[in-house]
Amino acid sequence: MRKAYKIDWFEHNEEVIYCPRSIVDECETKLISFGSFQENVVCLPHPNKQNVFALSYSLANRLKIPKFLSKINVFTRENTIYFGPLIGIFTNGFTSFKLSPIGQRSSMFSKLLSVQSSIGVVPFLFGENHIDWENGVVKGHFYHDNMWETYNIPLPNVVYDRLPNRRSEKGTQYKEIKHRLQNQYGIPWYNPGFFNKLEVFEKIENHPEAAAFLPETHSLQSFSQIETMISKYSTVFIKPINGSLGLGILQLYYSAAEENYYCRMQDKKGKNRLYRFSSLEKLCTKLISPKSFHKMIVQQGIKLIQFEKRKIDFRVHTNKDESGEWQVSALAAKVAGQGSVTTHIHNGGLVKSLSEVFPDDDLRHRSEAMLMKTALCLSSAIEENMNGYIGEIGFDFGIDTEGNIWLFEANSKPGRSIFSHPDLKEFDLLTRQLSLSFGIYLAGQSLTATEELVT
């Protein structure tokens, strides 16, 4: 059983706890657990309040429970009371500055941690150098009362992976920490790893429902392969397998009227460029190095619907909730910048709400329903075919001129640029809440699994 309760604190030189009468009717000895710490404590029924736990500061100190908490989830299993879950958000890039301990990402993380009281979890930030293995504690970074503070706390119940880039995941120390927490302590670790574009497509291309949304996509092998794809679709995209933010994407197409090949791309200075060539061979020789083939994919081009004569695609966020079910948590349109090959904001793109790009109510409702249904279908398909606990996905979809939906990319750690739009603020909050709520589900599953092992 799990329920969120308020917490009161009081001075006492012994480990004392007052529990709601729904938990204890008379004096009982129970095991109190917070993260990896546990204490046998005499629990007394609360004399006045039915939905409040009152903890002595002495008990809080023993269990290392931060005393600023005012609300927390409580799991009860037979003779054990679990407070939490304690969710460790693993990242890197920590600084020595108290006002911005994670540099430019401090603001983003402060917003994430600020949802603590609304859902009753206990989230904190930590990195590779913050674990004291000998004493089983972590130097956790918390955000409350508009301030960053650090507290020594137990090892968490679950870990939420928020590493900022693929390079970070290749570190030996990261792999060792992840392996040790998962295997030695049985701590679930969710959202590990960035998706590989080609791997995602290959994993779900045989899924009976997901396959219909996938444009033809292959690892780049040769120039003749590009020519075959252009002959088939008129337009193709060359993309880095592990790219992000639309960097390194090329759009190639052929003009039969002019008998010329064109390439639209962003140059090294960040400017959108359109190049013309008399042959595909000249284009490829100039812009695509055979040495980079193994890092690229070639993908079918789609004739997308437009907004004010500029192509648009759609970002859909999905999250797993505290029941372990997929939810659509955000949906927005992205309009391409002038002359841009992508809709990314740094490339001149604009974020729009669906009502702005679909002023017709019926068309908007149909499009929204289709996008949501597709996102939930693909979330399940990806989860079924990928390793690890996946708790959130950001999809980039296109809608073609015939109304069909196509998957362009699925991101395991989606960016949050769409939430700059004023109409998407509520979705910003929802995605943050759900990203931590999934930790509640995993903690509950972990407790059940532990009990089954013990019995």
JOBELBEL-V243800 format. One record per residue. RES is the residue in one letter. D_CENTER is the distance of its C-alpha to the mean C-alpha in Angstrom with 2 decimals. Layout:
[[RES,D_CENTER] [RES,D_CENTER]]
This chain:
[[M,27.05] [R,24.47] [K,25.10] [A,24.18] [Y,27.22] [K,28.50] [I,29.66] [D,32.97] [W,34.32] [F,37.96] [E,40.20] [H,41.66] [N,42.69] [E,41.66] [E,38.47] [V,38.73] [I,36.42] [Y,37.31] [C,35.42] [P,35.54] [R,38.40] [S,36.09] [I,34.96] [V,38.41] [D,41.82] [E,43.81] [C,43.54] [E,41.37] [T,39.96] [K,36.29] [L,33.69] [I,31.16] [S,27.83] [F,25.13] [G,22.62] [S,24.92] [F,28.01] [Q,30.55] [E,33.90] [N,36.72] [V,37.63] [V,40.27] [C,38.56] [L,40.70] [P,40.37] [H,39.50] [P,42.82] [N,41.60] [K,37.99] [Q,36.42] [N,32.68] [V,32.62] [F,32.33] [A,34.53] [L,34.06] [S,36.55] [Y,35.45] [S,36.98] [L,34.66] [A,31.60] [N,32.81] [R,33.31] [L,29.84] [K,28.30] [I,26.75] [P,26.04] [K,28.75] [F,26.98] [L,25.13] [S,26.58] [K,24.56] [I,22.98] [N,22.25] [V,25.06] [F,25.18] [T,28.72] [R,29.89] [E,33.68] [N,34.85] [T,31.53] [I,29.56] [Y,25.97] [F,24.49] [G,20.76] [P,18.47] [L,18.14] [I,14.49] [G,14.37] [I,11.49] [F,12.45] [T,12.76] [N,15.83] [G,18.01] [F,19.83] [T,23.05] [S,26.27] [F,26.04] [K,25.77] [L,24.71] [S,21.84] [P,20.96] [I,17.90] [G,19.69] [Q,18.35] [R,14.85] [S,16.73] [S,16.69] [M,12.95] [F,12.73] [S,15.87] [K,14.44] [L,11.62] [L,14.44] [S,16.83] [V,15.62] [Q,17.22] [S,20.48] [S,19.21] [I,17.62] [G,19.64] [V,17.24] [V,17.99] [P,15.10] [F,16.08] [L,15.23] [F,16.98] [G,17.59] [E,19.93] [N,23.09] [H,22.51] [I,23.42] [D,27.09] [W,27.49] [E,31.16] [N,30.68] [G,27.32] [V,25.79] [V,22.97] [K,23.39] [G,20.53] [H,19.70] [F,19.70] [Y,19.84] [H,22.45] [D,25.37] [N,23.92] [M,24.38] [W,22.68] [E,24.37] [T,24.24] [Y,25.34] [N,26.15] [I,24.44] [P,24.27] [L,21.76] [P,18.73] [N,18.41] [V,14.82] [V,12.57] [Y,8.87] [D,8.37] [R,7.66] [L,10.36] [P,10.90] [N,12.61] [R,14.14] [R,17.30] [S,15.96] [E,15.17] [K,18.80] [G,20.38] [T,22.72] [Q,22.09] [Y,18.33] [K,19.26] [E,22.03] [I,20.10] [K,17.45] [H,20.41] [R,22.48] [L,20.14] [Q,19.29] [N,22.87] [Q,25.15] [Y,23.53] [G,21.69] [I,18.44] [P,15.39] [W,12.59] [Y,9.20] [N,6.46] [P,9.41] [G,10.30] [F,9.80] [F,11.25] [N,14.93] [K,16.09] [L,19.30] [E,18.10] [V,15.84] [F,18.96] [E,21.31] [K,19.50] [I,19.59] [E,22.71] [N,24.93] [H,22.98] [P,25.59] [E,23.49] [A,20.73] [A,23.36] [A,24.78] [F,21.82] [L,21.83] [P,23.99] [E,26.21] [T,24.41] [H,26.01] [S,25.89] [L,28.32] [Q,31.68] [S,34.48] [F,35.80] [S,37.60] [Q,34.35] [I,33.21] [E,36.63] [T,36.40] [M,33.05] [I,34.46] [S,37.58] [K,35.60] [Y,33.14] [S,34.70] [T,31.36] [V,28.81] [F,25.80] [I,25.51] [K,21.97] [P,20.77] [I,19.08] [N,16.55] [G,16.68] [S,14.37] [L,15.37] [G,18.14] [L,20.17] [G,22.95] [I,23.03] [L,26.60] [Q,28.03] [L,31.40] [Y,33.95] [Y,37.69] [S,40.23] [A,43.13] [A,45.27] [E,45.05] [E,44.65] [N,42.06] [Y,38.56] [Y,35.92] [C,32.73] [R,30.34] [M,28.05] [Q,27.05] [D,29.37] [K,28.82] [K,29.66] [G,26.95] [K,29.56] [N,29.35] [R,32.18] [L,34.05] [Y,36.29] [R,39.15] [F,40.82] [S,43.85] [S,42.35] [L,39.09] [E,40.44] [K,40.86] [L,37.38] [C,35.74] [T,38.09] [K,37.24] [L,33.46] [I,32.08] [S,32.99] [P,33.57] [K,32.18] [S,28.67] [F,28.93] [H,27.03] [K,23.98] [M,24.09] [I,23.84] [V,26.13] [Q,24.97] [Q,27.01] [G,27.30] [I,26.97] [K,29.27] [L,26.89] [I,27.93] [Q,28.54] [F,28.54] [E,31.55] [K,32.18] [R,28.78] [K,26.30] [I,23.13] [D,19.92] [F,17.17] [R,13.45] [V,12.12] [H,8.79] [T,8.79] [N,7.73] [K,9.94] [D,12.37] [E,14.82] [S,16.98] [G,14.58] [E,14.89] [W,12.72] [Q,12.94] [V,12.76] [S,11.40] [A,12.36] [L,14.77] [A,16.58] [A,19.06] [K,19.28] [V,22.85] [A,23.90] [G,25.84] [Q,29.53] [G,30.10] [S,26.46] [V,25.15] [T,21.64] [T,20.33] [H,18.31] [I,19.38] [H,20.66] [N,22.84] [G,24.41] [G,22.14] [L,21.96] [V,19.51] [K,21.44] [S,21.14] [L,22.31] [S,25.55] [E,26.32] [V,26.13] [F,27.58] [P,30.41] [D,31.89] [D,30.58] [D,31.17] [L,29.43] [R,26.39] [H,26.19] [R,26.67] [S,24.06] [E,21.45] [A,22.36] [M,22.21] [L,18.80] [M,17.36] [K,19.34] [T,18.27] [A,14.50] [L,15.09] [C,17.48] [L,15.31] [S,12.35] [S,15.12] [A,16.73] [I,13.89] [E,13.26] [E,17.05] [N,17.48] [M,14.85] [N,15.15] [G,13.19] [Y,11.13] [I,8.23] [G,6.51] [E,4.32] [I,5.88] [G,7.50] [F,11.18] [D,14.14] [F,17.26] [G,20.91] [I,23.82] [D,27.14] [T,30.52] [E,31.32] [G,28.32] [N,26.39] [I,22.58] [W,21.22] [L,17.88] [F,17.61] [E,14.20] [A,11.00] [N,8.03] [S,5.60] [K,4.12] [P,5.70] [G,8.38] [R,9.82] [S,13.38] [I,14.13] [F,14.23] [S,17.33] [H,19.25] [P,21.23] [D,20.88] [L,17.09] [K,17.16] [E,17.00] [F,13.80] [D,12.35] [L,13.49] [L,12.48] [T,8.73] [R,9.14] [Q,11.49] [L,9.75] [S,6.73] [L,9.93] [S,12.17] [F,10.81] [G,12.24] [I,15.51] [Y,15.65] [L,15.16] [A,17.67] [G,20.09] [Q,19.90] [S,20.52] [L,23.49] [T,24.93] [A,24.73] [T,26.42] [E,29.14] [E,29.83] [L,30.29] [V,32.64] [T,34.70]]
